[in-house]
Amino acid sequence: MNCIVCIKRVPDTEARIRIGEDGRGIDPGGVKFIMSPYDEFAVEAALQTRETAGVGEVTVVAVGDASSGETLRAALAMGADRAMLLKAPASMDGLATAKVLARALEGQEAALVLFGVKAVDDDQQQVGAMVATLLGRPCATAVAGFEVKGDAVVCDREVEGGIEVVELRLPAVVTITKGRYEPRYASLKGIMAAKRKPLEERDVEAPDLRLHVERLEYPPERPAGKIVGLGADAVPELVRLLREEAQVL
């Protein structure tokens, strides 16, 4: 059971982000970069699928510069078997990224291609579905858990009020969200083994970008709060302000 997991290097979700001097990107100084948390769910899903099948390989793939190799090594330390770095500029253009990935994955013998449901830096939720379309494979998105049954994969999607069950014929593309797959910690043995696992680097040509970041802006500062009184005596004034000033009543 061979699986390919596409991952992305992103700023740590707890990092303090500053806008760079050009106003179009972030200042990387002092920022820790990690694997996107939803991609960690996808890696864990692939590892569990391989373990259940008892045979197969898990390959992790990333698009980016040499610094993304560190993120791939983190996935290898979790238990992935091999990695591939597609050396091309990372961008906000999801379609350009999808085209790079689709060209690299075409012809690969993998029953499942897994993605995190979204990258936490751009929150676009589109690359996985775009790759599926370019490869001509069925796709299920925002999957909390799945099970491979013969030549199909049965996916559980959490929807309002219940669980939606979707069955796809293999080979297929699935994007993973938080649910059944709690990422495992890399053991010391796994970290040491990751240094010896194969990491292939390919120079690839990225398509022309059709989406560009014009500028980044900090969110507006939150206005100071207002104390209208204390205890039950403040309720009439609070109601008046909500009705007349905030206009929410």
C-alpha positions, 0 to 999 in steps of 0.5 A: 500500500503505497501512499504519497503525502504532500506537505508544506513548510509554514511558520509556527502557529505560535510565532509572532509574525512581522511584515517584511520590509517589502510589505509583501511577505513576512520577516523570517528573522527569529521565526521557527518554521514547521510542517503545517499541522494539517499535513501532520495529520495526513502523514500520520494517516499514511503511516497508519494505512501502511501499518494496517496493510503490513506492506508498502511505502510512504513518500513525502513531497514538498515544493520549496527551496532547500529549507523545506528539506528540514520539514521533509526530514521531520516527516521521515523521522515520524516514519515516512520511507522516502522524501522528494523536494521539488525545488521551486519558489513557494507562492500563494498561487495554489494552481501553480503549486498544484501543477508542479505537484501533478507533474511530479506525481504523474505516473507514480504508483501510489494508491493514495495521495494525501494532503492536509485539508489546508496550509495554516499560512494561506488557508486556501484549501485548494491544492489537494483538489486541484491536484486530483483534477489535474491527475484525473483522480477522484477526491474527498476533502476534509476527511476525518478518517478513512479505511481502505477496502479492496480497490476503494477507500471509504472516507468519513467527513464530519458534517453538521449533525452527522457523518458523511460517508464517501467511497472513492475508487483507487487511486484517489486523492484525500485531504485530511482534517483533524479527527482520527489521526493524532500525529505521533512524536518522532523517536530518537531512533526515528530522528537518527534513521531519518538522516539515512533515508533517501531525500531526492531533490529535483529542480522543477520549472514553476508555471507563470504565477497568476496570483500575486500578493500586493501587500500585507497589513496588520489587523486594525487595533482593537478599540479600548473597552468601556465600563458602563457600571457595576452589577445589576444597575449597569444592565439598563445602560448596557442594553441602551448602548447595545441598541443605540450605539452597537445596533445589535439589538 
